[in-house]
């Protein structure tokens, strides 16, 4: 940490605001608050800086995290449901363990996303709904019926409103 970012004699910024950033090393920032200030001051990290073309990359990265998180959550949930349906203890335990690992991966990916979850919760719920329907169709051969499709359209519309209305 450079002398410019030294916290000697002052309170250290809230460390709970840290988020994973694939290029922290490039701009030398140790926590999100410093990274945001330097990013706004045209640092060279390239992710999230409109001046460096990072805004588009940031959206792609965010959508990638959303797809990973929702697929892990929906798949983990489906595998746990498969485990509940088993009567023998060994397949049940293996399915529960596999589902638990996927659900842990979901929690990890949501918390490692390079953006505050509150900013994208609407988009996350809309993506999760679509992913749940897709996993339900693939894993359980259950196509969504008309009420699910109409309700899903409302969920996706609401998610878009929450996310994009400024």
Steps between C-alpha positions, in 0.01 A plus 500: 500500500645834406539789740220679316253232613644461850247489783748586778340747738153470347221247497530234233209492249233240551654172384162332464457696178768289328398321187701282270648688208697306240743787452563630851866424452526726193375813669649402835183558697443290809139587571194605308483857631854576387441319170186704431678829570793405279268363232308825497835678480575315175715218636626237261299205630274512191201332664213732581673811364305652214813685389677171437209313339440301816132582531408245230736243649346564840149426364620179334681394818193578709270302272749212510493502880119509493484202264749301708324581828150425373603176328677382817201592716237340274712188438584460869133532590403241237762253624382543861142433380625185328665397827178549694323261263755220566415232755847343532737692726813485280355662184313747722819599684699532176233716338473717812878546503510585128210743538665657804824553308313669214305719742826597672637592157193716443555688826867545424440629147236750613734637765798514263314694231671833421189703588277551803218245494236764576570668166415189296246318715220553245707362215613214724142397587394516133803293393438255785139450396601421142778266619262320739259435216781376276640265768150380588439419133835322454519314834133416559356518145242753617417779257360822650123538469319820396470653851875448555579661165275802569634538855854455368447777248394725789807395702736571210328834431517594868866400515577721202313792658683461832838472331484752216257772610716795614 
